[in-house]
Amino acid sequence: MARPHKLAKTMELQNFDDDNIFSNLPDHIFHRIHSFLPLRDLSRLCCVSRRFRDLRISNSCLVLSNIHCNHNLLNQFRFKNFLDRFMVRRSLYGVKTHQLFLRWSFEGSHEDETYRVNTWLYQAVNSGLKQLEIELTIGGFAFALPPCVLSCNSLRSLVVAINNGIIKFPSASLADDYFEEALSNFNSLKCLILQNISGLKRMTINNSTIGLLFIKDCNDLSIINISAKNLRLLTILWRPNYSGGTSLKINAPNLERFHWGGHVVDFCCIEDFSSPKLFATIALGLSDHHQYESSSIKCNLDKLLHSMRRVNVLLLTLWDKFVEVLFKHGCLPGSFNNLEILTIVRTSFIGDEVPAISSFLRDTTNLKRLEILNPWDMIVSEMLS
């Protein structure tokens, strides 16, 4: 015979209403639990009770994806209709959408899929969207971001990945200017990542709110102009596909971390960085076009290094031809009075370079740490750290 207190506990568990488990939970915990469920399971959960439906609709973070859905055309059609109704209900209830992660594979009619995706984006933008990540698989089609996204004042972070697809601007001839115009509409943008972009010859980024800018493998560009007074972290990995006419202009007075890798450009205009704790990484080489133009490259490198004379930490990765211009032709500025840590990564050293480096080090009066490594040492050091 069971003891009285154990029997009472057993009866209590048997009579416990499962719905009370969720009815007593705060909404944000319920939303967190839902975030681990696939969208198709969440669509079924909405049919369980009105509370489940309302809680699902009220979530400010949305993930819309058909990546792992059934490829049956009828099931896809029903699923897209569910999303249409779901987004309409959110709009009717005035639910805010702060984060939207859209991962979509265009498998049906391209026009129908584009219309639905643009409608969902429009509804999200009109509900105070702050963070948007889009990953599309569109095959051979071109996709144009709707104007509402490009003019969204509340958007702070935008990531677009189209898996080797094409983002279409309103006019190919106006693509360069339209990019600048569209970007200027993002009045709250904090982070901008541009990777593997082709078709643009000139990129101008004039934005006062961006704090992080990452540009990688946009090698169709010949000109990059950046003006961002609140920029803190800038990474440029760029090897232009041109034999001349390349230019880089940077005006970012509050920059704290600057990473530039790739090839030296023909014209470089970088305003002085005033941050006393600037961390800079320069990993530049000379393209075939620049091998025989050491005088012009000397002038540009001199401007580049002069703008970083207040740098606190400097990492230089130097390739053979680049070193010849940098050290032998005297591109190093007179002094780095604020420099405390210097790392030089070299494949080999030529005797003529050693006196130049020694002369340079005499003027680094506050230097506390010096490392001279080859690339293999650098890899091992990163692995150990």
Backbone torsions as a table, in degrees:
resi	resn	phi	psi	omega
1	MET	NA	132.0	-177.5
2	ALA	-73.1	146.9	176.4
3	ARG	-65.3	151.9	-174.4
4	PRO	-58.7	-43.4	-175.5
5	HIS	-69.9	-31.8	177.4
6	LYS	-71.6	-38.7	179.3
7	LEU	-63.9	-42.0	179.2
8	ALA	-63.0	-39.2	179.6
9	LYS	-66.7	-38.9	179.0
10	THR	-64.5	-42.7	179.1
11	MET	-65.8	-36.4	179.5
12	GLU	-64.0	-41.3	179.5
13	LEU	-68.0	-37.2	-179.2
14	GLN	-67.3	-34.4	-177.8
15	ASN	-90.5	1.2	-175.9
16	PHE	-72.7	130.1	178.7
17	ASP	-81.6	118.7	-177.0
18	ASP	-58.9	-30.7	-177.6
19	ASP	-65.8	-23.8	179.9
20	ASN	-67.0	-24.9	178.8
21	ILE	-59.3	-42.4	-177.9
22	PHE	-87.0	-30.6	-177.6
23	SER	-66.2	-22.7	-179.9
24	ASN	-94.4	-2.6	-179.5
25	LEU	-85.2	141.7	171.2
26	PRO	-62.4	151.0	-176.1
27	ASP	-60.0	-39.3	-175.8
28	HIS	-67.1	-29.6	175.6
29	ILE	-72.2	-40.8	177.3
30	PHE	-60.5	-42.0	179.1
31	HIS	-64.5	-35.9	178.8
32	ARG	-65.4	-41.5	177.5
33	ILE	-62.5	-42.5	-179.3
34	HIS	-64.9	-26.0	-176.0
35	SER	-65.1	-17.3	-179.4
36	PHE	-90.3	-4.2	-177.5
37	LEU	-96.9	141.7	174.3
38	PRO	-63.4	155.7	-176.1
39	LEU	-62.1	-35.9	-180.0
40	ARG	-64.4	-40.0	177.1
41	ASP	-66.8	-35.7	178.3
42	LEU	-66.3	-34.3	177.8
43	SER	-64.7	-34.9	175.8
44	ARG	-71.7	-37.4	-178.5
45	LEU	-63.6	-31.7	179.4
46	CYS	-62.7	-19.6	-179.0
47	CYS	-88.1	-6.6	-176.0
48	VAL	-71.4	-48.1	-178.6
49	SER	-156.9	164.0	178.9
50	ARG	-65.2	-35.6	-179.9
51	ARG	-64.2	-44.5	178.7
52	PHE	-60.7	-41.4	180.0
53	ARG	-64.1	-45.0	-178.5
54	ASP	-66.1	-38.4	179.5
55	LEU	-67.2	-38.6	179.3
56	ARG	-66.1	-41.8	-179.3
57	ILE	-67.0	-31.6	-173.8
58	SER	-82.7	-0.1	-178.7
59	ASN	-70.9	128.2	-178.4
60	SER	-81.8	-9.0	178.4
61	CYS	-112.9	120.6	-175.8
62	LEU	-117.4	142.1	171.1
63	VAL	-125.9	111.7	178.4
64	LEU	-110.4	116.3	-174.4
65	SER	-148.8	141.1	172.0
66	ASN	-120.4	16.9	-174.2
67	ILE	-62.0	-41.0	-176.3
68	HIS	-107.9	24.5	-179.1
69	CYS	-87.7	163.5	177.3
70	ASN	-63.0	136.0	-177.1
71	HIS	-85.2	2.1	175.5
72	ASN	-62.7	129.8	-174.0
73	LEU	-61.5	-38.4	179.7
74	LEU	-66.4	-43.5	177.8
75	ASN	-63.7	-39.7	177.0
76	GLN	-61.8	-42.6	-179.9
77	PHE	-62.1	-44.6	179.1
78	ARG	-64.5	-39.8	-178.9
79	PHE	-64.4	-43.4	179.1
80	LYS	-66.6	-35.9	176.3
81	ASN	-65.3	-37.9	176.6
82	PHE	-61.5	-43.8	179.4
83	LEU	-64.4	-36.5	176.6
84	ASP	-60.0	-49.1	-179.4
85	ARG	-65.2	-38.7	-179.1
86	PHE	-61.6	-46.7	-178.9
87	MET	-69.7	-34.4	177.3
88	VAL	-64.9	-42.2	178.5
89	ARG	-61.6	-40.6	178.0
90	ARG	-61.1	-41.1	179.8
91	SER	-66.6	-40.8	-179.5
92	LEU	-65.0	-36.7	-179.7
93	TYR	-83.3	-4.8	179.7
94	GLY	69.2	32.7	-178.5
95	VAL	-76.2	133.1	177.3
96	LYS	-77.9	138.7	175.0
97	THR	-114.6	102.2	-178.6
98	HIS	-87.3	-31.7	-179.0
99	GLN	-133.8	134.2	176.2
100	LEU	-134.7	123.2	175.3
101	PHE	-113.9	109.0	-176.5
102	LEU	-110.2	112.3	177.9
103	ARG	-121.2	109.8	-169.0
104	TRP	-138.4	135.8	176.1
105	SER	-110.4	121.7	-178.4
106	PHE	-78.5	104.0	-176.7
107	GLU	-116.5	-17.3	179.0
108	GLY	-102.1	-145.0	176.8
109	SER	-64.9	127.7	-177.4
110	HIS	-62.7	-40.3	-179.8
111	GLU	-65.1	-43.0	-179.7
112	ASP	-66.0	-44.0	-179.5
113	GLU	-64.4	-42.5	-179.8
114	THR	-63.2	-42.2	179.8
115	TYR	-61.9	-44.6	-178.6
116	ARG	-65.6	-47.1	-179.3
117	VAL	-60.1	-44.7	179.3
118	ASN	-63.8	-35.8	178.1
119	THR	-65.8	-43.3	178.6
120	TRP	-63.8	-40.9	178.4
121	LEU	-64.2	-41.2	179.0
122	TYR	-61.4	-43.7	179.9
123	GLN	-65.9	-37.6	179.0
124	ALA	-68.9	-42.8	-179.2
125	VAL	-61.6	-38.6	-178.7
126	ASN	-76.1	1.8	179.1
127	SER	-117.1	28.6	174.2
128	GLY	80.5	38.8	-176.8
129	LEU	-63.0	133.0	179.9
130	LYS	-114.6	-35.8	-178.3
131	GLN	-130.5	126.9	-177.9
132	LEU	-132.4	124.5	174.0
133	GLU	-124.2	123.7	-177.6
134	ILE	-121.4	127.0	173.5
135	GLU	-128.1	113.7	-174.0
136	LEU	-120.6	143.2	169.2
137	THR	-116.4	105.7	-168.9
138	ILE	-117.9	6.9	179.2
139	GLY	64.5	-132.3	-177.3
140	GLY	-92.5	8.5	-178.2
141	PHE	-87.9	162.7	173.6
142	ALA	-104.4	140.8	-178.6
143	PHE	-119.1	132.5	179.0
144	ALA	-109.2	122.1	173.9
145	LEU	-61.5	133.9	-179.4
146	PRO	-63.7	148.8	-178.7
147	PRO	-56.7	-28.1	-178.5
148	CYS	-63.0	-32.2	177.9
149	VAL	-71.5	-42.9	-177.1
150	LEU	-70.3	-16.5	179.8
151	SER	-114.9	17.7	-177.4
152	CYS	-75.2	115.7	-177.7
153	ASN	-76.0	-24.7	-176.4
154	SER	-87.1	-12.4	-173.9
155	LEU	-69.3	129.1	179.9
156	ARG	-111.5	-25.7	-179.3
157	SER	-141.6	129.3	-179.8
158	LEU	-133.9	123.1	176.2
159	VAL	-126.9	126.2	179.7
160	VAL	-126.5	120.1	175.8
161	ALA	-124.5	124.6	-176.3
162	ILE	-121.5	16.8	170.9
163	ASN	50.6	59.9	179.1
164	ASN	65.9	19.4	174.9
165	GLY	-87.0	-164.1	-175.3
166	ILE	-128.4	129.2	169.4
167	ILE	-94.7	123.9	-174.1
168	LYS	-97.4	129.8	172.7
169	PHE	-91.2	162.0	-177.5
170	PRO	-54.7	-34.6	179.4
171	SER	-146.1	129.3	-178.6
172	ALA	-60.9	-35.3	-178.5
173	SER	-72.6	-21.1	-179.4
174	LEU	-106.0	12.0	-173.2
175	ALA	-59.1	-44.0	-178.2
176	ASP	-61.4	-49.2	-178.7
177	ASP	-69.3	-35.8	-177.5
178	TYR	-68.0	-33.6	177.4
179	PHE	-60.6	-45.9	178.8
180	GLU	-63.2	-42.7	-178.8
181	GLU	-64.8	-44.0	-179.2
182	ALA	-64.3	-41.5	-177.9
183	LEU	-66.6	-32.0	-179.4
184	SER	-67.2	-15.8	-179.9
185	ASN	-80.1	-14.8	-178.9
186	PHE	-83.9	93.1	-174.4
187	ASN	-82.7	-9.1	-179.0
188	SER	-124.7	12.6	-175.4
189	LEU	-67.1	128.2	-178.9
190	LYS	-108.1	-30.2	-173.9
191	CYS	-135.8	131.4	178.8
192	LEU	-134.2	122.2	179.6
193	ILE	-120.1	121.8	-179.9
194	LEU	-122.0	119.9	-174.3
195	GLN	-142.9	134.2	176.5
196	ASN	55.5	45.7	177.5
197	ILE	-95.6	130.1	178.2
198	SER	-126.2	160.5	178.3
199	GLY	98.3	-13.1	177.3
200	LEU	-102.5	134.3	177.3
201	LYS	-97.0	-30.8	-177.3
202	ARG	-134.4	136.6	178.9
203	MET	-128.9	121.3	176.9
204	THR	-117.0	122.3	179.6
205	ILE	-116.8	107.1	-179.8
206	ASN	-123.7	95.6	-173.7
207	ASN	-147.8	133.9	-175.1
208	SER	-95.1	-1.8	-176.2
209	THR	-110.2	-17.3	-176.0
210	ILE	-64.8	129.8	177.1
211	GLY	-106.2	-23.9	-179.7
212	LEU	-134.4	128.2	179.1
213	LEU	-132.1	127.1	-177.8
214	PHE	-129.0	119.1	178.9
215	ILE	-123.3	121.1	-176.4
216	LYS	-140.2	132.9	172.2
217	ASP	55.6	37.5	172.4
218	CYS	-99.5	64.1	-166.2
219	ASN	-81.3	-5.7	172.4
220	ASP	-75.6	-15.1	179.0
221	LEU	-72.6	139.4	172.4
222	SER	-111.1	-19.8	-177.6
223	ILE	-135.2	129.3	173.9
224	ILE	-126.4	122.3	176.5
225	ASN	-119.5	125.2	-177.5
226	ILE	-127.0	126.2	174.4
227	SER	-135.4	107.2	-175.2
228	ALA	-150.4	103.0	-173.1
229	LYS	-70.7	-23.8	-179.6
230	ASN	-102.2	10.1	-179.3
231	LEU	-67.4	128.5	-179.6
232	ARG	-110.1	-34.2	-176.8
233	LEU	-131.3	123.7	-178.9
234	LEU	-130.2	125.1	176.2
235	THR	-125.5	126.4	177.8
236	ILE	-128.6	116.9	174.5
237	LEU	-119.0	102.6	-162.9
238	TRP	-146.0	122.7	174.3
239	ARG	-125.8	88.5	-173.8
240	PRO	-58.2	142.4	179.3
241	ASN	-88.1	38.9	-176.0
242	TYR	-134.0	152.9	-179.1
243	SER	-91.1	-5.0	-179.9
244	GLY	-174.0	168.9	176.7
245	GLY	79.8	15.8	179.9
246	THR	-86.6	145.2	-174.3
247	SER	-149.3	142.7	175.5
248	LEU	-133.9	122.7	176.6
249	LYS	-124.5	130.1	-178.7
250	ILE	-132.6	126.9	171.9
251	ASN	-126.7	94.7	-177.7
252	ALA	-142.1	80.9	-171.6
253	PRO	-64.9	-22.8	-176.6
254	ASN	-104.0	19.6	-177.8
255	LEU	-64.5	135.7	179.8
256	GLU	-112.4	-28.7	177.7
257	ARG	-135.0	126.6	-177.8
258	PHE	-131.5	119.5	179.6
259	HIS	-123.7	119.4	-180.0
260	TRP	-129.8	120.1	178.5
261	GLY	-131.8	151.6	179.2
262	GLY	129.3	-131.9	-177.5
263	HIS	-113.9	148.6	173.4
264	VAL	-64.7	143.1	179.8
265	VAL	-101.8	167.8	-176.8
266	ASP	-71.0	-37.0	-178.3
267	PHE	-132.9	129.6	-177.9
268	CYS	-133.0	122.5	179.0
269	CYS	-131.1	102.4	-177.2
270	ILE	-121.4	120.6	178.0
271	GLU	-66.9	153.6	-179.0
272	ASP	-58.2	134.2	173.8
273	PHE	-87.4	122.4	-173.6
274	SER	-94.7	-7.8	-178.1
275	SER	-66.5	128.0	-178.5
276	PRO	-74.0	-9.8	-178.7
277	LYS	-116.9	34.5	-178.2
278	LEU	-66.0	130.2	175.1
279	PHE	-111.1	118.4	-175.3
280	ALA	-123.9	137.3	174.2
281	THR	-123.8	119.5	-179.9
282	ILE	-119.0	117.4	179.0
283	ALA	-130.9	80.4	-173.3
284	LEU	-117.4	146.9	172.6
285	GLY	-130.2	175.2	179.4
286	LEU	-101.1	131.8	173.7
287	SER	-73.2	170.9	179.5
288	ASP	-58.7	-33.1	-179.2
289	HIS	-66.3	-30.9	-173.5
290	HIS	-93.6	-1.5	-175.3
291	GLN	-61.7	-29.0	-173.3
292	TYR	-114.4	18.1	-179.4
293	GLU	-124.2	54.3	-174.1
294	SER	-65.5	-29.6	-177.4
295	SER	-67.2	-46.1	179.7
296	SER	-68.7	-38.2	179.1
297	ILE	-66.1	-37.3	177.7
298	LYS	-58.2	-42.7	-179.2
299	CYS	-63.8	-42.7	-179.0
300	ASN	-68.8	-41.6	179.2
301	LEU	-66.2	-35.4	178.1
302	ASP	-62.0	-41.6	177.8
303	LYS	-66.3	-41.6	-179.0
304	LEU	-60.9	-51.3	-176.9
305	LEU	-71.5	-31.4	177.2
306	HIS	-64.5	-35.9	-180.0
307	SER	-68.9	-19.3	-178.5
308	MET	-107.8	24.0	-176.7
309	ARG	-67.0	-14.9	176.7
310	ARG	-95.5	9.5	-176.5
311	VAL	-59.9	143.2	-179.8
312	ASN	-97.1	-39.5	177.6
313	VAL	-129.4	128.2	-176.5
314	LEU	-132.0	126.8	175.8
315	LEU	-119.1	118.0	-179.2
316	LEU	-111.8	121.3	171.2
317	THR	-104.8	114.7	-167.9
318	LEU	-116.5	121.6	175.1
319	TRP	-92.8	161.3	-166.3
320	ASP	-52.1	-56.5	-176.2
321	LYS	-66.2	-34.4	179.2
322	PHE	-64.6	-41.0	-179.6
323	VAL	-62.7	-39.5	-179.3
324	GLU	-58.8	-41.6	178.8
325	VAL	-73.3	-41.8	-173.2
326	LEU	-66.9	-48.2	-173.7
327	PHE	-95.2	-46.2	-174.4
328	LYS	-69.2	-31.3	-177.5
329	HIS	-99.2	10.8	170.2
330	GLY	69.2	46.7	179.6
331	CYS	-84.1	-13.2	-177.5
332	LEU	-71.3	136.1	-179.4
333	PRO	-67.4	171.2	-175.3
334	GLY	-61.9	-37.2	-176.4
335	SER	-159.0	151.4	171.1
336	PHE	-120.7	76.5	-172.8
337	ASN	-66.5	-23.5	-177.1
338	ASN	-97.1	-3.8	-174.9
339	LEU	-71.4	125.7	178.7
340	GLU	-112.9	-30.7	-178.1
341	ILE	-131.1	126.1	179.1
342	LEU	-129.9	126.6	175.9
343	THR	-123.6	126.0	178.1
344	ILE	-116.0	120.7	179.0
345	VAL	-105.8	120.0	-175.7
346	ARG	-137.5	144.4	175.3
347	THR	-77.5	-32.9	178.7
348	SER	-162.1	163.3	178.0
349	PHE	-122.2	137.5	175.6
350	ILE	-101.9	144.2	-174.1
351	GLY	-53.9	-35.7	-177.5
352	ASP	-66.6	-21.1	-176.3
353	GLU	-80.8	-26.8	-174.5
354	VAL	-60.7	-47.0	178.0
355	PRO	-61.0	-36.7	179.5
356	ALA	-64.2	-42.4	179.0
357	ILE	-66.3	-41.1	179.6
358	SER	-61.9	-41.8	178.6
359	SER	-63.9	-39.4	178.6
360	PHE	-63.5	-39.9	-176.3
361	LEU	-69.7	-24.0	-179.9
362	ARG	-61.9	-27.9	-176.2
363	ASP	-96.7	3.3	175.7
364	THR	-94.1	76.0	-169.3
365	THR	-67.3	-23.1	-177.9
366	ASN	-106.8	14.8	-178.1
367	LEU	-65.8	128.4	-179.2
368	LYS	-112.1	-20.3	-176.5
369	ARG	-147.7	130.1	178.6
370	LEU	-129.4	129.9	177.1
371	GLU	-129.0	131.9	173.2
372	ILE	-122.1	113.0	-171.3
373	LEU	-126.2	157.5	164.8
374	ASN	-96.4	166.0	-175.9
375	PRO	-55.1	-35.5	-179.3
376	TRP	-66.2	-42.2	176.4
377	ASP	-60.2	-36.5	-179.9
378	MET	-65.4	-41.8	179.1
379	ILE	-65.0	-44.9	179.5
380	VAL	-63.2	-40.9	178.8
381	SER	-60.9	-41.3	178.9
382	GLU	-67.3	-37.0	179.7
383	MET	-66.9	-40.8	-178.9
384	LEU	-70.3	-32.2	-179.7
385	SER	-80.0	NA	NA
